[in-house]
Amino acid sequence: MQTHLGLNALVYGVLSLHCVYVNAPTRLDRGRRADSASGSSIGEFEPIPLDLEAMDVAAPCTSSSVDSSYGSDSCPDGSSSIADSLHPSIGSAIYKHSYERGRRYHYFRNGKYPIPNDDREQDREDMKHALVLELTDGQLIAAPITDPQRIIDLGTGTGIWAMEVGDKYPMAQVVGVDLSPIQPVWVPPNVSFIIDDIEDEWITSTGVYDYVHLRTVLQFVDPVKVLGRCFANMRPGGWIETGDFDGDIHCDDGTMPPGWPVKVFWDKLAEAMPLSTDAFTDDTKERRDMQVVRRTGVLLAQAGFVNVAHKSYKVPIGIWPANKTMRLIGMYMRQVMRDFFEAAALKPYQTLGMSDDEISAFLATVQTAIQSCHPRGVHAYTKYYIWTAQKPAQ
């Protein structure tokens, strides 16, 4: 029986090996770090001891019923391309967008993701990608994989990570999945995109992917359901990797005053997100959690993964660090956050009973406050976590 990643799955991208690949220009110079000894890392990957019996962990999700005829001649090993297994029966609605308060949002599964998908947001996503590359010394993949054949990027956004990974692993097949059709048309020949909902059942056969990647995705989905889908559709021995900010603001030297508006913004967002549209899922009773990274390790173990480990980074906000690389990262982060304030607040803050005028006035104070992140001002930072885990080989 063949299931679907959603009734309106779309192979969006270049599915022919005869297409010419044109390097899509990025909006930033994603140069490698000039100073690798930046001190940004907080330790190495740390195995997380988890007592699953004490947690009363449920069995991993392996119930996805799928077609076992996965195969074509487009893969290096002679099997079929992932794209060939999909339902390309799409109505014109997949290309539509919805508009609200001057911002553009996805139309497919309207309201599922509360952040815009317009050019401003795409610029922010690409800058965030550059930030993470600087933070990780240019590392696209942290999991210990050597020769991945099938890679999937969940919540691919502009597709920039998927395309760069496609370049790095030209013999691998890379698929990006997102609710918005905003990816480039010209992509590497081994990269394709699907417009669909990652919470739905996946159309590919079980045990397909060597590597699953999610960056800043788990806060906006049902993590139990999505990680269960990942586990069911990965090959034994395959790796999963998630990257997320911790959804909080920190300061170690007392320069952040009580009630600092940027800190208040994140506290309000953490309160509003669980109440926003489509935030509650009947299957798992999970709500959107902006601080889900704090329990990602437990969620991975509950899904059935082993060898769970993480690495965390301090991410400065603004240009206060003395180290030039961290100062660049801080500059990126400040701009990423400035562009995120309005994008994130417009819909969720309404659930707190705030009017448009109240939201605008509050955001103005937040924008002013973040400008104080300089050497003589507030030395604030957030944290970025990378979690890796493996599906058991047996």
C-alpha positions as CSV (number, residue, x, y, z in Angstrom):
1,M,0.0,0.0,0.0
2,Q,1.4,3.4,-0.9
3,T,0.9,6.3,1.4
4,H,1.5,9.9,0.9
5,L,3.4,12.8,2.3
6,G,0.1,14.7,1.7
7,L,-2.5,14.5,-1.0
8,N,-0.9,17.5,-2.8
9,A,2.7,16.3,-2.9
10,L,4.7,18.1,-5.6
11,V,8.0,17.3,-7.1
12,Y,9.2,20.9,-7.4
13,G,12.6,21.4,-9.0
14,V,14.8,19.8,-11.6
15,L,14.0,16.1,-11.9
16,S,16.0,15.5,-15.1
17,L,19.7,14.8,-15.1
18,H,19.9,16.7,-18.5
19,C,19.1,20.1,-16.9
20,V,21.9,22.6,-16.7
21,Y,22.8,23.6,-13.1
22,V,23.2,27.3,-12.7
23,N,24.6,28.4,-9.3
24,A,21.8,30.3,-7.6
25,P,23.4,33.5,-6.2
26,T,23.1,33.8,-2.5
27,R,22.4,37.1,-0.9
28,L,25.5,36.9,1.4
29,D,29.1,36.1,1.2
30,R,29.2,32.8,3.1
31,G,32.9,32.8,3.7
32,R,34.6,30.4,6.0
33,R,35.6,31.6,9.4
34,A,38.9,33.5,9.5
35,D,39.5,32.5,13.1
36,S,38.6,28.9,14.0
37,A,39.6,29.4,17.6
38,S,36.7,31.7,18.3
39,G,35.7,30.1,21.6
40,S,32.1,29.9,20.4
41,S,31.6,26.3,21.1
42,I,30.5,25.1,24.5
43,G,32.1,21.7,24.7
44,E,32.1,18.8,22.2
45,F,29.3,16.4,21.4
46,E,28.1,15.0,24.6
47,P,26.4,11.6,24.8
48,I,23.2,12.0,26.8
49,P,22.5,9.1,29.2
50,L,18.8,8.3,29.0
51,D,17.0,5.7,31.2
52,L,14.3,4.8,28.8
53,E,12.7,2.2,31.1
54,A,12.4,4.9,33.9
55,M,10.8,7.2,31.3
56,D,8.2,4.6,30.4
57,V,9.1,5.2,26.7
58,A,6.6,4.1,24.1
59,A,7.7,1.9,21.2
60,P,9.2,3.8,18.2
61,C,6.9,4.7,15.4
62,T,7.3,2.2,12.6
63,S,3.8,1.9,11.4
64,S,4.1,3.9,8.2
65,S,2.6,1.7,5.5
66,V,4.4,2.4,2.2
67,D,5.1,0.9,-1.2
68,S,8.1,-1.3,-1.3
69,S,8.7,-0.7,-5.0
70,Y,11.0,2.2,-4.4
71,G,13.2,2.3,-7.5
72,S,14.3,3.9,-10.9
73,D,17.4,4.2,-12.8
74,S,18.4,7.7,-11.7
75,C,20.2,6.8,-8.5
76,P,23.9,5.8,-8.5
77,D,23.0,2.4,-7.2
78,G,20.5,1.7,-9.9
79,S,17.4,2.2,-7.8
80,S,14.7,4.7,-8.5
81,S,14.7,8.4,-7.7
82,I,12.7,9.6,-4.7
83,A,10.9,12.0,-7.0
84,D,9.7,9.1,-9.2
85,S,7.8,7.7,-6.2
86,L,5.7,10.8,-5.6
87,H,2.2,11.9,-6.6
88,P,2.8,15.0,-8.9
89,S,-1.0,15.6,-9.2
90,I,-1.2,19.2,-8.1
91,G,-3.8,21.8,-8.5
92,S,-2.9,25.5,-9.1
93,A,-3.5,26.2,-5.4
94,I,0.0,24.9,-4.6
95,Y,1.5,28.0,-6.2
96,K,-0.8,30.4,-4.5
97,H,0.1,32.6,-1.5
98,S,-2.0,34.3,1.1
99,Y,-1.4,37.9,2.2
100,E,-1.9,39.5,5.6
101,R,-0.7,42.9,6.9
102,G,1.6,43.4,4.0
103,R,3.3,40.1,4.3
104,R,3.0,37.0,2.2
105,Y,2.4,33.5,3.6
106,H,2.1,30.0,2.2
107,Y,-1.3,29.0,0.9
108,F,-1.0,25.2,1.0
109,R,-2.1,24.1,4.5
110,N,-2.8,27.8,5.2
111,G,-1.9,28.8,8.7
112,K,0.2,25.8,9.5
113,Y,3.4,27.8,9.6
114,P,2.9,31.3,11.1
115,I,6.0,32.9,9.5
116,P,5.9,34.7,6.1
117,N,7.6,33.3,3.0
118,D,8.1,36.6,1.1
119,D,11.5,38.0,-0.1
120,R,12.2,39.6,3.3
121,E,11.8,36.3,5.0
122,Q,13.9,34.4,2.4
123,D,16.7,37.0,2.9
124,R,16.5,36.3,6.6
125,E,16.6,32.5,6.1
126,D,19.7,32.8,3.9
127,M,21.4,35.0,6.5
128,K,20.6,32.5,9.1
129,H,22.2,29.8,7.0
130,A,25.4,32.0,6.7
131,L,25.3,32.5,10.5
132,V,25.2,28.8,11.2
133,L,28.1,28.1,8.7
134,E,30.2,30.7,10.5
135,L,29.2,29.3,13.9
136,T,30.1,25.7,12.9
137,D,33.3,26.5,10.9
138,G,31.6,25.9,7.6
139,Q,30.1,22.5,8.6
140,L,27.0,21.5,6.6
141,I,26.6,18.2,8.4
142,A,27.7,17.3,11.9
143,A,26.5,13.7,12.0
144,P,29.3,11.1,11.4
145,I,28.2,10.1,7.9
146,T,30.7,9.3,5.2
147,D,28.9,8.4,2.0
148,P,25.2,9.2,2.2
149,Q,23.1,8.1,-0.8
150,R,19.7,9.6,0.1
151,I,19.3,12.8,2.1
152,I,16.1,14.6,3.0
153,D,15.9,18.2,4.3
154,L,12.7,18.8,6.2
155,G,11.5,22.4,6.2
156,T,14.0,23.3,3.5
157,G,12.8,26.9,3.0
158,T,14.8,28.5,0.2
159,G,16.6,25.2,-0.4
160,I,20.0,26.7,0.2
161,W,21.2,24.0,2.5
162,A,19.9,21.2,0.3
163,M,21.6,22.7,-2.8
164,E,25.0,23.1,-1.0
165,V,24.8,19.5,0.3
166,G,23.9,18.4,-3.2
167,D,27.1,20.0,-4.5
168,K,29.2,18.4,-1.7
169,Y,27.7,14.9,-2.3
170,P,27.1,14.8,-6.0
171,M,26.4,11.0,-5.9
172,A,23.7,11.4,-3.3
173,Q,20.1,12.2,-4.0
174,V,18.9,15.2,-2.0
175,V,15.2,16.1,-1.4
176,G,14.0,19.2,0.3
177,V,10.4,19.4,1.7
178,D,8.5,22.6,2.5
179,L,5.0,24.1,2.6
180,S,6.1,27.0,0.4
181,P,7.2,26.7,-3.3
182,I,10.0,29.3,-2.9
183,Q,13.0,27.2,-4.0
184,P,15.0,28.0,-7.2
185,V,14.1,26.4,-10.4
186,W,17.7,25.7,-11.4
187,V,19.3,23.4,-8.9
188,P,22.0,20.7,-8.9
189,P,20.9,17.7,-10.9
190,N,20.8,15.5,-7.8
191,V,18.5,17.9,-5.9
192,S,14.7,18.1,-6.0
193,F,12.0,19.7,-3.9
194,I,8.6,18.6,-2.7
195,I,5.8,20.9,-1.5
196,D,4.1,19.1,1.3
197,D,3.5,18.8,5.0
198,I,6.2,16.8,6.9
199,E,3.7,15.8,9.6
200,D,1.8,13.7,7.0
201,E,2.8,10.2,6.1
202,W,5.7,10.0,3.7
203,I,5.3,8.6,0.2
204,T,8.7,6.9,0.1
205,S,9.3,3.3,1.2
206,T,10.3,2.7,4.7
207,G,14.0,2.5,5.4
208,V,15.0,4.9,2.6
209,Y,17.1,7.7,4.0
210,D,20.7,7.6,5.2
211,Y,20.4,11.1,6.6
212,V,17.6,13.4,7.8
213,H,18.2,17.1,8.4
214,L,16.0,19.6,10.2
215,R,17.0,23.1,11.0
216,T,14.8,25.4,13.1
217,V,11.8,23.2,12.4
218,L,10.9,21.4,15.5
219,Q,9.5,24.5,17.2
220,F,6.8,24.8,14.6
221,V,5.6,21.2,14.3
222,D,4.5,18.3,16.4
223,P,8.0,16.9,17.3
224,V,6.7,13.5,18.4
225,K,4.9,12.9,15.1
226,V,7.7,14.3,12.9
227,L,10.5,12.4,14.6
228,G,8.4,9.3,14.4
229,R,8.1,9.8,10.6
230,C,11.8,10.3,10.4
231,F,12.5,7.0,12.3
232,A,10.1,5.0,10.1
233,N,11.6,6.3,6.9
234,M,15.3,6.0,7.7
235,R,17.6,3.1,6.9
236,P,19.0,1.1,9.8
237,G,22.2,2.8,10.8
238,G,21.1,6.1,9.3
239,W,21.5,9.5,11.1
240,I,19.2,12.3,12.0
241,E,20.4,15.9,12.8
242,T,18.4,18.8,14.2
243,G,19.6,22.4,14.7
244,D,17.6,24.8,16.8
245,F,18.0,28.0,18.8
246,D,17.0,27.6,22.5
247,G,14.3,30.3,22.3
248,D,15.6,32.3,25.2
249,I,18.0,35.3,25.9
250,H,21.0,35.0,28.2
251,C,23.5,37.3,29.7
252,D,26.5,36.4,31.9
253,D,27.8,39.8,33.1
254,G,24.7,41.6,34.4
255,T,24.5,44.1,31.4
256,M,21.0,43.0,30.5
257,P,18.5,45.0,32.6
258,P,15.3,43.4,34.1
259,G,12.4,43.6,31.6
260,W,14.7,44.1,28.6
261,P,12.3,44.2,25.6
262,V,14.2,41.7,23.6
263,K,13.9,39.2,26.4
264,V,10.2,40.0,26.9
265,F,9.6,39.4,23.2
266,W,10.9,35.9,23.4
267,D,9.0,35.2,26.6
268,K,5.7,36.5,24.9
269,L,6.4,34.4,21.8
270,A,6.9,31.3,23.9
271,E,3.6,32.0,25.5
272,A,1.8,32.8,22.2
273,M,3.0,30.0,19.9
274,P,1.2,27.2,21.6
275,L,-2.0,29.1,21.3
276,S,-1.7,30.0,17.6
277,T,-3.5,28.4,14.7
278,D,-3.0,24.6,14.2
279,A,-0.8,24.5,17.3
280,F,-2.6,21.6,18.9
281,T,-2.4,18.1,17.4
282,D,-4.9,15.5,18.5
283,D,-2.6,12.5,18.0
284,T,0.1,13.4,20.5
285,K,-1.3,16.4,22.4
286,E,1.8,18.3,21.5
287,R,1.8,22.1,21.1
288,R,4.3,24.4,19.4
289,D,7.2,24.8,21.8
290,M,9.8,27.5,21.1
291,Q,12.1,25.8,23.6
292,V,11.7,22.3,22.3
293,V,15.5,22.0,21.9
294,R,15.8,21.5,25.7
295,R,14.0,18.2,25.4
296,T,15.0,17.1,21.9
297,G,17.3,14.5,23.3
298,V,14.5,12.8,25.2
299,L,12.2,13.0,22.1
300,L,14.8,11.4,19.9
301,A,15.2,8.5,22.3
302,Q,11.5,8.1,22.6
303,A,11.3,7.9,18.9
304,G,13.7,4.9,19.0
305,F,17.0,6.6,18.1
306,V,20.3,5.7,19.8
307,N,23.7,7.3,20.2
308,V,22.0,10.6,21.0
309,A,24.4,13.5,21.4
310,H,24.5,17.2,21.2
311,K,26.7,20.2,20.8
312,S,25.8,23.7,21.9
313,Y,27.1,27.1,20.8
314,K,26.8,30.6,22.3
315,V,25.4,33.0,19.7
316,P,26.0,36.6,20.5
317,I,23.4,39.2,19.7
318,G,25.1,42.3,18.3
319,I,28.6,43.5,17.9
320,W,29.8,43.4,21.5
321,P,32.2,40.4,21.3
322,A,35.9,41.2,21.1
323,N,36.6,38.2,18.8
324,K,36.1,39.2,15.2
325,T,34.4,36.0,14.1
326,M,32.0,36.1,17.0
327,R,31.4,39.8,16.3
328,L,30.4,38.9,12.7
329,I,28.1,36.1,14.0
330,G,26.6,38.6,16.4
331,M,26.0,41.1,13.6
332,Y,24.2,38.3,11.6
333,M,22.2,37.3,14.6
334,R,21.1,40.8,15.4
335,Q,19.8,41.3,11.8
336,V,18.2,37.8,11.8
337,M,16.3,38.7,15.0
338,R,15.3,42.2,13.8
339,D,13.7,40.7,10.7
340,F,12.2,37.9,12.8
341,F,10.4,40.2,15.3
342,E,7.6,41.4,13.0
343,A,7.5,38.1,11.0
344,A,7.0,36.0,14.2
345,A,4.8,38.4,16.1
346,L,2.1,39.4,13.6
347,K,0.0,36.2,13.9
348,P,0.9,34.6,17.3
349,Y,0.7,37.8,19.3
350,Q,-3.0,38.2,18.4
351,T,-3.7,35.1,20.5
352,L,-2.6,37.1,23.5
353,G,-5.3,39.6,22.9
354,M,-3.0,42.3,21.5
355,S,-4.3,44.7,18.9
356,D,-2.3,45.6,15.8
357,D,-1.4,49.0,17.3
358,E,-0.3,47.4,20.5
359,I,1.9,44.9,18.6
360,S,3.4,47.6,16.5
361,A,4.2,49.8,19.6
362,F,5.8,46.8,21.4
363,L,7.9,45.8,18.4
364,A,9.2,49.4,18.1
365,T,10.5,49.1,21.7
366,V,12.1,45.8,20.9
367,Q,13.8,47.1,17.7
368,T,15.2,50.0,19.7
369,A,16.4,47.7,22.5
370,I,18.3,45.3,20.3
371,Q,20.4,48.2,19.0
372,S,21.9,48.4,22.5
373,C,23.8,45.2,21.9
374,H,27.3,46.7,21.6
375,P,30.5,46.7,23.6
376,R,29.3,49.3,26.1
377,G,25.7,48.1,26.1
378,V,23.9,44.8,26.6
379,H,26.0,41.6,26.2
380,A,23.2,39.3,25.4
381,Y,23.3,36.0,23.6
382,T,21.2,33.0,22.7
383,K,22.2,29.4,22.2
384,Y,22.2,27.1,19.2
385,Y,22.0,23.3,19.7
386,I,22.8,20.6,17.2
387,W,21.4,17.2,18.1
388,T,22.5,14.0,16.3
389,A,21.1,10.5,16.7
390,Q,21.2,7.2,14.9
391,K,18.6,4.6,14.0
392,P,19.7,1.2,15.4
393,A,21.5,-1.0,12.8
394,Q,19.2,-3.9,13.7
